[in-house]
Amino acid sequence: MIEGELRNSGSECYSVWVRWMRDLVPGPYTKQATQCGTGSAPVNIRLGAYLPTTTGDLKVCRGNQDTKDCGEPVSLTSWPVTGTSRAAG
């Protein structure tokens, strides 16, 4: 589980997107949180079923419609997997 917040100090919208890869097959990015304008939005990400070949990444993108204008992805995978991880941001 990843818990945190998406903070925004400007007037635009920003969103957190996550993609899980199972058995080395990447799934689509899905939006987890959006903050438009100044403020913060909670981010709570859980992975339902975990397999040893499950990996994931997270990225923050400008806007709230797609993943065309984003920062570099951050890995959500840690080895060895301990059941829970906390990402700072």
N, CA, C and O of each residue as an XYZ file, in Angstrom:
356
protein
N       0.840     -1.168      0.000
C       0.000      0.000      0.000
C       0.890      1.238      0.000
O       1.916      1.285      0.679
N       0.485      2.222     -0.762
C       1.195      3.495     -0.821
C       0.228      4.572     -0.360
O      -0.880      4.689     -0.885
N       0.649      5.350      0.615
C      -0.161      6.436      1.125
C       0.632      7.724      1.068
O       1.840      7.730      1.307
N      -0.036      8.798      0.757
C       0.622     10.086      0.719
C      -0.351     11.131      0.221
O      -1.565     10.974      0.345
N       0.187     12.196     -0.342
C      -0.668     13.234     -0.896
C      -0.019     13.859     -2.111
O       1.205     13.923     -2.224
N      -0.859     14.316     -3.008
C      -0.446     15.053     -4.192
C      -0.648     16.523     -3.861
O      -1.773     16.961     -3.622
N       0.436     17.284     -3.846
C       0.366     18.706     -3.503
C       0.545     19.555     -4.749
O       1.342     19.230     -5.629
N      -0.201     20.641     -4.812
C      -0.137     21.549     -5.943
C      -0.141     22.975     -5.415
O      -0.992     23.340     -4.605
N       0.812     23.780     -5.874
C       0.871     25.180     -5.448
C       0.524     26.134     -6.587
O       0.590     27.352     -6.423
N       0.154     25.580     -7.742
C      -0.183     26.408     -8.894
C      -1.661     26.349     -9.220
O      -2.471     25.889     -8.415
N      -2.007     26.823    -10.415
C      -3.409     26.880    -10.814
C      -3.822     25.731    -11.741
O      -5.011     25.547    -12.000
N      -2.858     24.963    -12.239
C      -3.164     23.866    -13.156
C      -3.567     22.604    -12.403
O      -3.517     22.559    -11.174
N      -3.968     21.580    -13.155
C      -4.290     20.271    -12.592
C      -3.098     19.341    -12.749
O      -2.384     19.399    -13.750
N      -2.885     18.480    -11.753
C      -1.876     17.426    -11.799
C      -2.513     16.146    -11.287
O      -3.367     16.175    -10.401
N      -2.089     15.017    -11.856
C      -2.666     13.730    -11.480
C      -1.583     12.690    -11.253
O      -0.507     12.753    -11.848
N      -1.883     11.729    -10.380
C      -1.022     10.577    -10.118
C      -1.593      9.405    -10.898
O      -2.782      9.101    -10.806
N      -0.726      8.749    -11.669
C      -1.111      7.589    -12.476
C      -0.233      6.403    -12.097
O       0.956      6.570    -11.822
N      -0.815      5.203    -12.081
C      -0.087      3.982    -11.721
C      -0.313      2.928    -12.800
O      -1.405      2.798    -13.353
N       0.753      2.181    -13.081
C       0.667      1.044    -14.006
C       1.255     -0.175    -13.320
O       2.382     -0.126    -12.828
N       0.503     -1.272    -13.283
C       0.991     -2.538    -12.744
C       1.376     -3.444    -13.899
O       0.716     -3.455    -14.938
N       2.436     -4.197    -13.715
C       2.871     -5.193    -14.693
C       2.829     -6.556    -14.019
O       3.458     -6.770    -12.983
N       2.087     -7.466    -14.615
C       1.969     -8.824    -14.073
C       2.531     -9.796    -15.092
O       2.184     -9.748    -16.272
N       3.399    -10.673    -14.628
C       4.063    -11.633    -15.526
C       4.720    -10.922    -16.704
O       4.687    -11.411    -17.833
N       5.317     -9.763    -16.430
C       6.039     -8.938    -17.404
C       5.147     -8.331    -18.476
O       5.652     -7.841    -19.486
N       3.834     -8.351    -18.281
C       2.889     -7.744    -19.224
C       2.365     -6.449    -18.595
O       1.669     -6.490    -17.581
N       2.700     -5.295    -19.197
C       2.244     -4.029    -18.614
C       0.759     -3.803    -18.865
O       0.251     -4.016    -19.967
N       0.082     -3.366    -17.814
C      -1.309     -2.953    -17.949
C      -1.355     -1.475    -18.282
O      -0.308     -0.842    -18.412
N      -2.533     -0.917    -18.422
C      -2.651      0.516    -18.707
C      -2.388      1.348    -17.454
O      -2.544      0.863    -16.334
N      -1.988      2.600    -17.652
C      -1.913      3.528    -16.527
C      -3.325      3.875    -16.098
O      -4.193      4.109    -16.938
N      -3.558      3.909    -14.803
C      -4.862      4.314    -14.270
C      -4.665      5.483    -13.310
O      -3.716      5.513    -12.526
N      -5.574      6.435    -13.389
C      -5.482      7.634    -12.560
C      -5.886      7.291    -11.128
O      -6.900      6.633    -10.895
N      -5.074      7.749    -10.172
C      -5.304      7.464     -8.759
C      -5.744      8.689     -7.971
O      -6.476      8.561     -6.990
N      -5.306      9.881     -8.388
C      -5.655     11.113     -7.671
C      -5.418     12.306     -8.584
O      -4.562     12.257     -9.468
N      -6.169     13.369     -8.373
C      -6.009     14.616     -9.121
C      -6.162     15.784     -8.168
O      -7.005     15.767     -7.271
N      -5.330     16.806     -8.374
C      -5.470     18.056     -7.636
C      -5.435     19.193     -8.646
O      -4.443     19.366     -9.355
N      -6.515     19.971     -8.716
C      -6.573     21.144     -9.583
C      -6.493     22.381     -8.701
O      -7.287     22.548     -7.776
N      -5.535     23.240     -8.992
C      -5.344     24.441     -8.195
C      -4.589     24.142     -6.908
O      -4.183     23.009     -6.651
N      -4.415     25.176     -6.115
C      -3.665     25.068     -4.875
C      -4.358     24.125     -3.893
O      -5.575     24.178     -3.715
N      -3.575     23.275     -3.269
C      -4.107     22.358     -2.275
C      -3.474     20.996     -2.380
O      -2.422     20.840     -2.999
N      -4.112     19.996     -1.773
C      -3.581     18.642     -1.820
C      -4.718     17.641     -1.914
O      -5.847     17.913     -1.506
N      -4.396     16.481     -2.460
C      -5.360     15.384     -2.586
C      -4.714     14.135     -2.004
O      -3.527     13.901     -2.230
N      -5.466     13.324     -1.258
C      -4.897     12.090     -0.718
C      -4.605     11.083     -1.823
O      -5.325     11.001     -2.818
N      -3.532     10.318     -1.625
C      -3.165      9.243     -2.544
C      -3.095      7.958     -1.726
O      -2.303      7.861     -0.788
N      -3.907      6.986     -2.070
C      -3.934      5.683     -1.413
C      -3.979      4.621     -2.499
O      -4.999      4.449     -3.167
N      -2.882      3.916     -2.671
C      -2.770      2.934     -3.750
C      -2.584      1.558     -3.139
O      -1.719      1.353     -2.287
N      -3.399      0.625     -3.579
C      -3.305     -0.767     -3.125
C      -3.258     -1.679     -4.335
O      -3.904     -1.426     -5.352
N      -2.497     -2.722     -4.210
C      -2.454     -3.762     -5.233
C      -3.253     -4.931     -4.707
O      -2.963     -5.452     -3.630
N      -4.262     -5.350     -5.462
C      -5.115     -6.445     -5.028
C      -4.363     -7.749     -4.838
O      -4.085     -8.141     -3.705
N      -4.034     -8.415     -5.908
C      -3.346     -9.709     -5.837
C      -1.887     -9.533     -6.234
O      -1.579     -8.995     -7.298
N      -1.001     -9.991     -5.371
C       0.429     -9.888     -5.647
C       0.975    -11.243     -6.083
O       0.671    -12.274     -5.482
N       1.778    -11.223     -7.128
C       2.518    -12.394     -7.583
C       3.996    -12.023     -7.604
O       4.320    -10.838     -7.686
N       4.900    -12.993     -7.531
C       6.334    -12.669     -7.545
C       6.778    -11.901     -8.789
O       7.820    -11.245     -8.770
N       6.007    -11.974     -9.855
C       6.379    -11.259    -11.083
C       5.609     -9.947    -11.239
O       5.560     -9.397    -12.339
N       5.012     -9.439    -10.170
C       4.272     -8.176    -10.214
C       5.219     -7.019     -9.930
O       5.948     -7.026     -8.938
N       5.197     -6.032    -10.807
C       5.949     -4.800    -10.594
C       5.013     -3.640    -10.924
O       3.927     -3.845    -11.467
N       5.435     -2.440    -10.600
C       4.602     -1.289    -10.905
C       5.397     -0.011    -10.939
O       6.518      0.060    -10.437
N       4.798      1.005    -11.543
C       5.409      2.322    -11.485
C       4.328      3.396    -11.406
O       3.171      3.177    -11.764
N       4.745      4.553    -10.928
C       3.879      5.686    -10.677
C       4.476      6.895    -11.360
O       5.696      7.056    -11.394
N       3.618      7.750    -11.907
C       4.116      9.018    -12.437
C       3.091     10.113    -12.190
O       1.892      9.857    -12.077
N       3.594     11.339    -12.111
C       2.760     12.514    -11.919
C       2.713     13.239    -13.252
O       3.742     13.506    -13.874
N       1.485     13.554    -13.681
C       1.283     14.169    -14.988
C       0.528     15.486    -14.874
O      -0.296     15.680    -13.980
N       0.831     16.375    -15.796
C       0.093     17.628    -15.897
C      -1.273     17.324    -16.513
O      -1.367     16.589    -17.496
N      -2.321     17.891    -15.934
C      -3.674     17.658    -16.428
C      -4.330     16.494    -15.713
O      -3.779     15.934    -14.765
N      -5.515     16.141    -16.182
C      -6.239     15.040    -15.555
C      -6.884     14.094    -16.560
O      -7.742     13.289    -16.197
N      -6.473     14.191    -17.829
C      -7.098     13.387    -18.871
C      -6.241     12.234    -19.382
O      -6.771     11.193    -19.772
N      -4.911     12.412    -19.382
C      -4.054     11.394    -19.991
C      -2.636     11.478    -19.433
O      -2.354     12.285    -18.547
N      -1.754     10.643    -19.956
C      -0.364     10.578    -19.485
C       0.617     11.085    -20.542
O       1.706     10.532    -20.698
N       0.235     12.130    -21.263
C       1.090     12.672    -22.325
C       2.177     13.615    -21.817
O       3.225     13.728    -22.454
N       1.960     14.298    -20.685
C       2.920     15.280    -20.168
C       3.231     14.938    -18.710
O       2.597     15.452    -17.789
N       4.229     14.050    -18.516
C       4.498     13.495    -17.188
C       5.973     13.568    -16.827
O       6.841     13.718    -17.687
N       6.228     13.459    -15.544
C       7.587     13.288    -15.059
C       8.026     11.846    -15.272
O       7.255     11.016    -15.755
N       9.256     11.560    -14.912
C       9.781     10.207    -15.040
C       9.052      9.254    -14.095
O       8.741      9.627    -12.964
N       8.777      8.029    -14.545
C       8.125      7.055    -13.661
C       9.009      6.695    -12.465
O      10.236      6.674    -12.564
N       8.362      6.414    -11.339
C       9.034      5.973    -10.124
C       8.591      4.538     -9.853
O       7.397      4.239     -9.877
N       9.545      3.660     -9.599
C       9.224      2.260     -9.359
C       8.475      2.083     -8.044
O       8.819      2.693     -7.032
N       7.449      1.241     -8.074
C       6.722      0.870     -6.864
C       7.153     -0.499     -6.370
O       6.531     -1.068     -5.473
N       8.202     -1.018     -6.948
C       8.666     -2.360     -6.633
C       9.896     -2.288     -5.749
O      10.834     -1.542     -6.032
N       9.888     -3.054     -4.693
C      11.074     -3.154     -3.842
C      11.395     -4.629     -3.639
O      10.489     -5.451     -3.502
N      12.647     -4.953     -3.621
C      13.084     -6.339     -3.453
C      13.937     -6.433     -2.214
O      14.838     -5.608     -2.061
N      13.729     -7.353     -1.340
C      12.624     -8.322     -1.409
C      11.314     -7.636     -1.061
O      11.299     -6.635     -0.345
N      10.233     -8.169     -1.562
C       8.915     -7.624     -1.277
C       8.560     -7.941      0.165
O       8.625     -9.096      0.587
N       8.186     -6.919      0.917
C       7.914     -7.117      2.347
C       6.434     -7.020      2.666
O       6.055     -7.088      3.836
N       5.604     -6.866      1.677
C       4.167     -6.787      1.936
C       3.641     -5.374      1.875
O       2.579     -5.150      1.295
N       4.349     -4.393      2.459
C       3.941     -2.998      2.378
C       5.168     -2.136      2.154
O       6.257     -2.454      2.632
N       4.991     -1.062      1.436
C       6.053     -0.088      1.194
C       5.447      1.294      1.319
O       4.235      1.460      1.177
N       6.276      2.279      1.583
C       5.813      3.655      1.657
C       6.686      4.479      0.735
O       7.911      4.480      0.864
N       6.049      5.189     -0.208
C       6.781      6.039     -1.134
C       6.682      7.475     -0.635
O       5.601      7.939     -0.273
N       7.789      8.160     -0.619
C       7.808      9.563     -0.213
C       7.735     10.429     -1.455
O       8.259     10.046     -2.501
N       7.117     11.552     -1.368
C       7.014     12.380     -2.548
C       6.739     13.796     -2.267
O       6.630     14.600     -3.193
